Amino acid sequence: MEYLFILGRNPKLSVAEITDYFENLNPINEFCIKKNGMLSIFEKKFPVNTIKNLGGTIAIGEVLASGSIHEIEKELEKIEVYFGKKNNFNYAVWNFSDESSYNKILEYLKRRFKDEKFKSSKKNLSGRLQLQDGGEISIPMSLTEEEYFVFTKNEKIYFGRIIEKTNYKEIEERDIKKPVRREELAISPRLSKIMINLSQVKEGQTLVDPFCGIGGILQEALLRKIKVIGIDSDSEAISGARENLLWANFQKKDFVLFNSDSSKLKINHSDVLVSEPDLGETLKYSPAKNKAREIINDYEDLMIKVLNNMKDKISGKIVFTAPYIKLITGERNGCNVQKIISQTRLKLHKDFPIAEFREGQVVGRQIFVLEK
């Protein structure tokens, strides 16, 4: 089966999330990336609503036909292309191909819809999404009943239809409506999902968050039927986490919260550790290098203590964020992971760290994945 993932603002992180998420469920045989499109070949179909578990994916598309333009048109004549119910509809086409192939697909769709007596109107991808690497991609802005895509790989053209899209409104409402919020300190649902997937934790297993705050990561894990242990030295944060988890109707048997010091608390076995530790003081302006180094040193010392206290109780991966500070010189300073590795005897997973920040953000993140 061939699918297209339309990646979010940090494609490198999105690819890591997708490959880790599917590794034990439905391995990807091979994939190809163009812009923020990831064409992937799977052994089998994956379940409906898969996208709700992914934090770094905008949409998922299924390939309907592939080959030359002639072969695609011949294949499409055998199947439905429009799956809506309205006779009058709008559609958009994501382009990960050359202009010639893209235009021929547009001509085919226009002719096909006209022959089928539909009153269709193609909408341009007029929206803009700023990528972390400084690039920009076009995204749909207007209401569209259907979205398609064209992708070219080694001169072979793939045409398909978008079958799932991230429901940002639902995620935002879930986040905004919870009774306790800390906008400056709380991790986003999007990043929480990504980090959970990087850990490769499975349904029914246990995740520990030693810096759980008001429970952002815990909530996303519980939604996936993963049991959680949340720890925080801030009693108000633990109280807020409990209030949020009960508000979301999670069963008390599925979560345990401790108001304690994670560098000292003895926990039972957990399958993975996923956490956003304290990234240091909130900085409105870029600091000098020595100030940034001071913040990062404090962070490293804390993480070493926590990991050494908990690592023997964690059987799987350890995923965490670290401060990635923009200096007055414009460059960014990050965590010395070799210091953490040497003092904890853990191993850095390949392809990490991956940076995660927005333009102009003083304190961004690096995401690390460690294992025994």
ABEGO torsion letter per residue (X at the ends): XBBBBBBBABAAAAAAAAAAAAAAABBBABBBBBEABBBBBBABBBBBGAAAABAABABBBBBABBEBAAAAAAAAAABBABABABABBBBBBBBABBAAAAAAAAAAAAAAAAAAGBBBBBBBBABBBBBAAGBBBBBBABBBABBBBBBBBGGBBBBBBBABBBBAAAAAAAAAABABBBAAABBBAAAAAAAAAAAGBBBGBBBBBABAEAGAAAAAAAAAGBBBBBBBABAAAAAAAAAAAAAAGBBAAABBBBBBBAAABBBBBBABBBBBBBAEBBBABBBBAAAAAAAAAAAAAAAAAAAAAAAAABABBBBBBBBBBBBAAGBBBBBBAAAAAAAAGBBBBBGOBBBBBBBGBABBBBBBBBBX
